[in-house]
Amino acid sequence: MQLNLPARPYAFKCKLSSTALIIIDMQRDFIEPGGFGETLGNDVSLLSAIVPQCQNVLNAWRKAGGMVVHTREAHRPDLSDCPPAKISRGNASLRIGDVGPMGRILVAGEPGNQIIPELKPMDGEIVIDKPGKGAFYATSLHEQLQQRGISHLIFMGVTTEVCVQTTMREANDRGYDCLLLEDCTESYFPEFKTATLEMVHAQGGIVGWTAPADTLLQVLAKTEKSGE
């Protein structure tokens, strides 16, 4: 199945068989009240607002038979993979590894570290636990994508300017063509999201492409209807 999506700075073209949907860090700790994001003083409702559209894209992508990858920012229980500077940075009431309302903050296996129920991974979908902001750092993501012949990536998730952008830049350096769905990503600071979208598609797509999610949904629906 060939996909030709209107996008900025120009059309994003890919084959479904060589494209993966990458869902970045849609975790309870970041999205839900009481999690790590809220302890930092953020309004988590800004992030939860994108969940319905993310669901629409995920459901349509699954129906089309596309590959799905979920990521979680997650550390080992002993925090041996978390630099002390990351733990101490900021002035949060709770820090990585501390016990919060949903278990230990950003620790693998804890309730708050799980992906929100609305976007729960299905059997067979890849789940990457990453100790850093980018999904390629200290993970097997690149190897798993290469094994499956993936050359193009479609992104959604949070936060736009941190883990999403970092992963897109890592992917760009590894030769992937990347599209960010504009209304399936968000920041605790809306102006940071706006700036990031501009950075991604600036200078002819220096990092990648951006487009509204409906662009992808319409192309998938049209392709399914035509039986391609």
Order of alpha helices (4+ residues) and beta strands (2+ residues): beta-beta-beta-alpha-alpha-alpha-alpha-beta-alpha-beta-beta-beta-alpha-beta-alpha-beta-alpha-beta-alpha
